[in-house]
Amino acid sequence: MFDSVTSVAMKSALDALSLRQRVIADNIANVNTPGFRAGRVQFEDALASAVRSGDDAPLKTRVERSLEPTRMDGNNVNLDTETLSNVDTNLRYQVAVRSIDGSFSAVRTALRST
């Protein structure tokens, strides 16, 4: 059960969302750093593809630098974008945690009834 495609996908999602949260925090911390390019973590398409194919290997995520236009100082961090992305990421993380918690609750209930 804990090595199923669903379990691996949920763990991979949590790991990637956690990385995204750290990258967003780094972006916000560097909003005024000349030449800083915002980091982006994209994993949803790869995760969906892995689930569709039944691949239970942990997802490999990486940080890529944004190619969005820069300001005069070479920085391309947009505080509004980062704030919205942070809210979205936190909500997704909460949903994933609740999903995993529901799975463990079912196991706990099954173990108690034996």
C-alpha positions in Angstrom: 0.0 0.0 0.0 2.8 2.5 0.9 4.7 1.7 -2.3 1.7 2.1 -4.6 1.7 4.5 -7.5 -0.7 6.7 -5.5 1.5 6.8 -2.4 4.6 7.5 -4.4 2.8 10.2 -6.4 1.6 11.9 -3.2 5.0 11.8 -1.6 6.5 13.2 -4.8 3.9 16.0 -4.9 4.7 16.9 -1.3 8.4 17.0 -2.0 7.9 19.1 -5.1 5.5 21.5 -3.3 7.9 21.9 -0.5 10.7 22.7 -2.9 8.4 25.2 -4.6 7.7 26.9 -1.2 11.5 27.2 -0.6 12.0 28.7 -4.1 9.2 31.2 -3.7 10.7 32.3 -0.3 14.1 32.7 -2.1 12.5 34.7 -4.8 10.8 37.0 -2.4 14.0 37.4 -0.3 15.8 38.5 -3.5 13.1 40.8 -4.9 15.6 43.8 -4.8 18.7 41.9 -5.8 20.1 43.3 -9.1 20.4 40.5 -11.7 18.5 37.9 -9.8 16.2 35.7 -11.9 13.2 34.1 -10.2 13.3 30.3 -9.8 10.4 28.1 -10.9 9.5 24.6 -10.0 7.3 22.8 -12.6 6.4 19.3 -11.8 2.6 18.8 -12.4 2.9 17.6 -16.0 5.6 15.1 -15.1 3.7 13.9 -12.1 0.5 13.4 -14.1 2.4 11.5 -16.8 4.0 9.2 -14.2 0.6 8.5 -12.6 -1.0 7.8 -16.1 1.8 5.4 -17.0 1.8 3.7 -13.6 5.5 4.7 -12.9 6.1 4.3 -9.2 9.6 5.9 -9.3 10.0 9.0 -7.2 9.7 12.2 -9.3 12.8 14.2 -9.9 12.2 17.9 -9.6 14.5 20.8 -10.3 14.6 24.5 -10.1 14.7 26.4 -13.4 15.4 30.1 -13.8 12.5 32.1 -15.1 12.8 33.6 -18.6 10.3 36.3 -17.9 11.2 39.9 -18.8 13.4 41.7 -16.3 13.3 45.2 -14.8 16.1 47.7 -15.6 18.3 46.1 -12.8 18.0 42.6 -14.4 15.7 41.2 -11.7 12.5 39.6 -12.8 10.9 38.8 -9.5 7.3 40.0 -9.3 6.0 40.2 -5.7 2.4 39.8 -6.7 3.1 36.6 -8.7 5.2 35.2 -5.9 2.5 35.9 -3.3 -0.2 34.3 -5.4 2.0 31.3 -6.2 2.7 30.9 -2.4 -1.0 30.9 -1.6 -1.7 28.3 -4.3 1.3 26.1 -3.3 0.2 26.2 0.4 -3.3 25.2 -0.5 -2.1 22.3 -2.7 0.2 21.2 0.1 -2.7 21.1 2.5 -4.8 19.1 0.2 -2.0 16.5 -0.4 -1.4 16.2 3.4 -5.1 15.6 4.0 -5.2 13.0 1.3 -2.3 11.1 2.8 -3.7 11.5 6.3 -7.0 10.0 5.0 -5.0 6.9 3.8 -3.3 6.5 7.1 -6.6 6.9 9.0 -8.1 4.1 7.0 -5.1 1.9 7.9 -5.4 2.9 11.6 -9.1 2.0 11.5 -8.5 -1.3 9.9 -5.8 -2.2 12.4 -8.0 -1.3 15.4 -10.9 -3.5 14.1 -8.8 -6.6 14.0 
